[in-house]
Amino acid sequence: MHKKIFIAGFHQSEFGKLMGMTVPEIVRAAVEGVCADTGVSAEALDTASIGATCNISLNDQGLLAGLVASVSGLSGKPIEFVENACASGGQAILTCVYKLLAGSGETAIAIGYEKMRDVEGKADGKKVGHVLGFYTHPAEREGKTFVAPHEFAQIMKAYIDTHGATEEDFARIAVAEYHNAQFNPWAQMRKAKVTLEQALEIKGANRYVVDGLPLKTYDCSQITDGYAAMILATEEGLSRLGVKKEQCVELAGFGNAVDPIAVAGRDTLKPAGAYKAMSKAYEMAGVTPADVNVAEVHDCFTIMAALATEVIGKAEPGKGARYWGDGKAAAHGECGINTSGGLIAKGHPVGATGIAMPGWCYWQLLGKAPEKLQVPNARVAATMNIGGIACASVCMVLKR
């Protein structure tokens, strides 16, 4: 990169339910929240990007860039809406970075949100499942009630059959993330406690999502409302904002790669685009997986937590699930992975997810994470944000 890019500020809502908040109110709250937390004005931001996924299908709202421009101080600036399925938030960050590197400004704001519940906080699971199924290939949807869970359930079975993992290995991932969420005040499931027995037993809310496949309810992320925003700046931009470098984290490397949308013909146990994007981010940052001791990865399902642990280089192929079972992913383990609770327990407001992951790492690297979740001597962080069935990948490396 010709310029260094820094994360100057981060803000997120509590994940869970936004009740009667309208989309314009959500966008405004995201912008005003991060500006207030960072101590800057929206007028000082040169450009912006916003990511979301269900804005039309669930919210009846297009032209999100115009809503961003409606916030005081942002009118008349270069702004765009980006969609890359569940990687939309990460893509919004990268779009801002590309503009800063191209000289189209020195300061930027990336915004992500999702409103998946109604004004009473209720979710229509069947409708949400149908809508999220749009982000798969049409030819692969037939006969699947919930397309994405079905696809990932098949990947989970393939992982078990190929590597000898067990359903208990994946249940331990869910239990670890629910444990972390109890100490994260922004997490959707912070009041829930899940034991290994509960995560394994087919009883009550816990059931097999697809008959004959191993994925269970506790292996799945949450239907969630939420928003997040991040301010990015060059060194010149930091000076203009009046933000000291020691208050920031460097976005030292990033990678973006997209595989074909169809699952057929792809090695889903070793997603090529994700590995390529992560490798590029490491190379750009000048670090190796051994340097990383903080990570937030896209665990839409526990199988992805295992695969992502392998993608970021913390486990060899086939050993990602065991990494969690051995306690290495705990806050005081070898590398604190998804100490936020991850998508499984923190929640998954699709467009906000890719911003919240590096945002949590930003807090970790600055020592601002909740005490019981703070990784000791957090120094280098990696993030992996995916969209679709491990189709679109946005990976980042952050340095203190």
C-alpha positions in Angstrom: 0.0 0.0 0.0 1.2 3.5 -0.8 -0.3 5.0 2.3 -0.8 3.6 5.8 -4.5 3.2 6.7 -5.7 3.4 10.3 -8.9 2.6 12.1 -9.6 5.8 14.1 -12.9 4.8 15.6 -15.5 2.1 15.9 -19.1 2.0 17.2 -21.8 -0.7 17.3 -25.3 -1.1 18.6 -26.2 -3.9 20.9 -26.9 -6.8 18.7 -30.4 -8.4 18.9 -33.5 -6.3 18.4 -33.8 -2.7 17.2 -37.6 -2.8 17.6 -39.2 0.2 16.0 -36.1 1.9 14.7 -36.5 2.8 11.0 -33.7 2.3 8.5 -33.0 6.1 8.3 -32.8 6.2 12.1 -30.4 3.2 12.1 -28.1 4.8 9.5 -28.1 8.1 11.4 -27.4 6.4 14.8 -24.4 4.5 13.3 -22.8 7.6 11.9 -23.5 9.8 14.9 -22.4 7.0 17.3 -19.0 6.5 15.8 -18.4 10.2 15.3 -19.3 10.8 19.0 -17.1 8.0 20.2 -14.1 9.2 18.1 -14.6 12.9 18.9 -14.9 14.0 15.3 -17.7 15.6 13.2 -19.3 14.0 10.1 -18.3 17.1 8.1 -14.7 16.0 8.5 -15.3 12.8 6.7 -14.4 12.8 3.0 -16.2 9.7 1.8 -18.4 6.8 2.9 -19.6 3.4 2.1 -22.5 1.3 3.4 -23.1 -2.4 3.3 -26.4 -4.4 3.9 -28.0 -7.5 2.5 -31.7 -7.6 3.2 -32.4 -3.8 2.8 -34.8 -4.4 -0.1 -36.1 -7.9 0.6 -36.9 -7.2 4.3 -36.8 -3.4 4.7 -38.2 -2.1 1.3 -35.3 0.3 1.1 -32.9 0.9 -1.7 -30.4 3.7 -2.4 -28.8 3.4 1.0 -26.1 5.8 -0.1 -28.8 8.5 -0.2 -29.7 7.8 3.4 -26.1 8.2 4.4 -26.0 11.5 2.6 -29.1 12.5 4.6 -27.1 12.6 7.8 -25.9 16.1 8.6 -22.4 16.7 7.3 -22.3 14.0 4.6 -24.4 15.5 1.8 -22.7 15.9 -1.5 -19.9 13.4 -0.8 -18.9 10.3 -2.8 -20.9 7.5 -1.2 -22.0 4.1 -2.4 -23.9 1.1 -1.2 -22.2 -2.3 -1.6 -23.6 -5.8 -1.3 -21.5 -9.0 -1.1 -23.9 -11.2 0.9 -22.6 -11.7 4.4 -19.3 -10.1 3.5 -21.1 -6.7 2.7 -19.7 -5.0 5.8 -16.1 -6.1 5.1 -16.6 -5.0 1.5 -17.8 -1.5 2.7 -14.5 -1.1 4.6 -12.4 -2.2 1.6 -14.3 0.2 -0.6 -13.4 3.0 1.7 -9.8 1.8 1.8 -9.6 1.7 -2.0 -10.8 5.3 -2.2 -8.3 6.5 0.4 -5.5 4.7 -1.4 -6.6 6.2 -4.7 -6.4 9.7 -3.3 -10.2 10.3 -3.2 -9.9 11.6 0.4 -8.0 11.2 3.6 -10.9 10.2 5.9 -13.8 7.8 5.5 -16.7 6.0 7.3 -17.8 2.5 6.6 -21.3 1.6 7.8 -23.1 -1.8 8.0 -26.5 -2.7 9.3 -29.3 -5.3 9.1 -32.9 -5.1 10.3 -34.2 -8.7 10.3 -37.0 -8.4 12.9 -40.2 -6.5 13.1 -41.2 -3.6 15.4 -42.0 -6.1 18.2 -38.6 -7.8 17.9 -40.1 -10.9 16.3 -38.4 -12.7 13.4 -40.1 -14.6 10.6 -37.6 -17.4 10.4 -39.1 -19.0 7.3 -39.1 -15.6 5.4 -35.5 -14.8 6.5 -34.4 -18.2 5.5 -36.0 -17.8 2.1 -34.4 -14.3 1.6 -30.9 -15.5 2.6 -31.3 -18.3 0.2 -31.1 -15.7 -2.6 -27.3 -15.6 -2.0 -26.8 -19.1 -3.4 -27.0 -20.4 -7.0 -30.6 -20.8 -8.2 -29.8 -24.3 -9.5 -28.8 -25.5 -6.0 -31.9 -24.4 -4.1 -34.4 -27.0 -5.2 -35.7 -29.2 -2.4 -34.1 -27.2 0.4 -36.4 -25.4 2.8 -33.5 -23.4 4.5 -30.9 -23.2 1.7 -27.8 -21.9 3.6 -28.2 -24.1 6.7 -28.7 -27.1 4.4 -25.6 -26.3 2.4 -23.5 -25.9 5.5 -24.9 -29.0 7.0 -23.6 -30.9 4.0 -20.2 -29.3 4.4 -20.2 -30.3 8.1 -21.0 -33.9 7.2 -18.2 -33.9 4.6 -15.8 -32.5 7.3 -16.8 -35.2 9.7 -16.5 -38.0 7.1 -13.2 -36.7 5.8 -11.4 -35.7 9.0 -13.0 -37.9 11.6 -14.4 -35.0 13.6 -17.4 -35.5 15.8 -20.6 -33.6 16.5 -19.2 -33.0 20.0 -16.2 -31.2 18.5 -18.6 -28.7 16.9 -20.8 -28.5 20.0 -17.7 -27.4 22.0 -17.3 -24.5 19.6 -20.9 -23.3 20.3 -20.4 -23.7 24.1 -17.2 -21.7 24.0 -18.9 -18.8 22.1 -21.9 -18.7 24.3 -19.6 -18.5 27.3 -17.8 -15.5 25.7 -21.0 -13.8 24.9 -22.0 -13.7 28.6 -19.2 -11.1 29.1 -19.9 -9.0 26.0 -22.4 -6.3 26.7 -23.2 -5.9 23.0 -23.9 -9.6 22.4 -27.4 -10.9 21.6 -27.1 -14.0 23.6 -25.3 -12.5 26.6 -28.0 -13.8 29.0 -27.9 -17.4 27.7 -25.8 -20.2 29.2 -25.3 -23.3 27.1 -23.8 -26.5 28.4 -22.1 -29.2 26.3 -25.0 -31.5 27.1 -27.6 -29.0 25.9 -25.6 -28.4 22.7 -25.6 -32.1 21.9 -29.0 -33.3 23.1 -31.9 -33.3 20.7 -34.4 -31.7 23.0 -36.4 -28.5 23.2 -35.1 -25.8 20.9 -32.1 -28.0 19.9 -32.9 -30.1 16.8 -31.3 -31.3 13.6 -31.9 -28.6 11.0 -32.0 -31.1 8.1 -32.9 -34.7 8.6 -29.9 -37.0 8.1 -27.3 -34.2 8.5 -25.4 -33.3 11.7 -26.1 -29.5 11.9 -28.1 -28.6 15.0 -29.8 -25.5 16.3 -26.9 -24.6 18.5 -24.5 -24.9 15.6 -26.3 -21.9 13.9 -25.8 -18.1 14.2 -28.6 -15.8 15.2 -31.2 -13.8 13.3 -30.2 -10.4 14.4 -30.8 -6.6 14.2 -27.8 -4.4 14.6 -25.5 -1.8 13.1 -21.8 -0.9 13.2 -19.6 1.9 11.8 -15.9 2.5 11.5 -13.8 5.6 10.7 -10.8 5.1 8.6 -8.0 7.6 7.9 -4.6 8.0 6.4 -1.9 9.6 8.5 -2.8 13.0 7.0 -6.4 12.2 7.8 -5.6 11.5 11.4 -3.8 14.8 11.7 -6.8 16.6 10.3 -9.2 14.8 12.6 -7.1 15.5 15.6 -6.8 11.8 16.5 -3.5 10.6 17.8 -1.9 7.6 16.2 -1.5 5.7 19.5 -5.3 5.8 19.8 -5.6 3.9 16.5 -5.0 0.5 15.0 -3.3 0.1 11.6 -5.2 -1.8 9.0 -2.0 -3.4 7.8 -3.2 -5.9 5.2 -6.3 -7.0 3.4 -7.4 -9.4 0.8 -10.6 -9.9 -1.2 -11.4 -12.9 -3.4 -14.6 -14.4 -4.8 -15.2 -18.0 -5.9 -18.0 -19.1 -8.2 -21.3 -18.9 -6.4 -22.2 -22.6 -7.1 -21.0 -25.1 -4.6 -20.7 -27.8 -7.2 -17.1 -28.2 -8.4 -15.6 -26.3 -5.4 -13.6 -27.8 -2.5 -15.7 -26.4 0.3 -13.4 -27.9 2.9 -10.6 -25.7 1.6 -12.3 -22.6 0.1 -9.8 -21.3 -2.4 -10.9 -17.7 -2.4 -10.7 -17.5 1.4 -7.2 -18.9 1.5 -6.1 -16.5 -1.3 -7.6 -13.5 0.5 -6.0 -14.4 3.8 -2.6 -15.1 2.3 -2.7 -11.7 0.5 -3.6 -9.9 3.8 -0.7 -11.6 5.6 1.7 -10.8 2.8 0.7 -7.1 2.7 1.0 -6.8 6.5 4.3 -8.5 6.6 3.3 -11.0 9.2 2.6 -14.8 9.5 -0.1 -16.7 11.3 2.3 -17.3 14.1 2.3 -13.5 14.9 -1.5 -13.5 15.3 -3.0 -13.8 18.8 -6.4 -12.3 18.2 -8.9 -13.2 15.6 -12.6 -12.8 14.7 -13.9 -15.2 12.0 -17.1 -15.8 10.2 -18.8 -18.6 12.2 -22.3 -18.4 10.6 -22.3 -22.1 11.6 -19.8 -24.0 13.8 -18.4 -25.8 10.7 -17.2 -22.4 9.4 -15.5 -21.6 12.8 -13.5 -24.8 12.3 -12.7 -24.0 8.6 -11.9 -20.4 9.3 -9.5 -21.4 12.1 -7.6 -23.3 9.4 -7.9 -20.5 6.8 -6.2 -18.0 9.2 -3.4 -20.6 9.7 -4.0 -21.5 13.4 -4.8 -25.1 12.6 -3.9 -27.6 9.8 -6.7 -28.7 7.5 -9.0 -31.1 9.4 -7.9 -29.9 12.9 -9.8 -26.6 13.2 -12.6 -28.0 15.3 -10.1 -29.6 17.7 -8.3 -26.3 18.1 -11.4 -25.1 20.0 -11.9 -28.3 22.0 -8.3 -28.0 23.2 -9.0 -24.5 24.6 -6.5 -22.8 22.2 -9.2 -20.4 20.9 -10.0 -19.1 24.4 -9.1 -15.5 25.4 -6.2 -16.8 27.4 -5.4 -19.5 24.9 -2.9 -19.6 22.0 -5.0 -17.2 20.0 -8.3 -15.6 21.2 -10.7 -16.4 18.4 -14.2 -14.9 18.5 -13.9 -13.7 22.1 -16.9 -11.5 21.2 -19.1 -14.6 21.1 -18.9 -14.7 17.3 -21.9 -14.8 15.0 -23.1 -17.9 17.0 -23.8 -15.9 20.2 -22.9 -12.3 19.6 -25.4 -12.3 16.7 -25.3 -12.0 12.9 -26.8 -8.7 11.6 -25.5 -9.6 8.2 -24.4 -6.2 6.8 -22.9 -5.1 10.2 -21.0 -8.4 10.8 -18.0 -7.6 8.5 -17.5 -4.2 10.3 -18.1 -5.6 13.9 -15.4 -8.2 13.5 -12.4 -5.9 12.8 -14.1 -3.4 15.2 -13.9 -6.0 18.1 -10.2 -6.6 17.1 -9.6 -2.8 17.3 -10.9 -2.9 20.9 -8.7 -5.9 21.7 -5.5 -4.4 20.3 -6.1 -1.2 22.2 -6.9 -3.1 25.4 -10.5 -1.9 25.5 -12.3 -5.3 25.3 -14.3 -6.4 28.4 -11.9 -7.5 31.1 -12.8 -11.2 31.1 -12.5 -11.3 27.3 -9.4 -9.2 26.8 -6.5 -11.2 25.2 -3.3 -10.6 27.1 -0.7 -8.6 25.1 -2.9 -8.4 22.0 -0.6 -7.5 19.2 -1.7 -8.7 15.8 -5.3 -9.6 14.7 -6.8 -11.4 11.8 -10.3 -11.3 10.5 -12.1 -13.5 8.0 -15.5 -12.4 6.7 -17.4 -14.5 4.1 -20.5 -14.2 2.0 -22.7 -17.0 0.6 -21.5 -20.6 0.9 -17.9 -19.5 1.5 -18.1 -17.7 -1.9 -17.0 -14.1 -1.2 -14.1 -13.6 1.2 -12.8 -10.4 2.8 -9.8 -10.9 5.1 -7.9 -8.3 7.1 -4.8 -8.0 9.4 -4.7 -5.4 12.1 -1.6 -4.2 14.0 -1.4 -2.4 17.3 
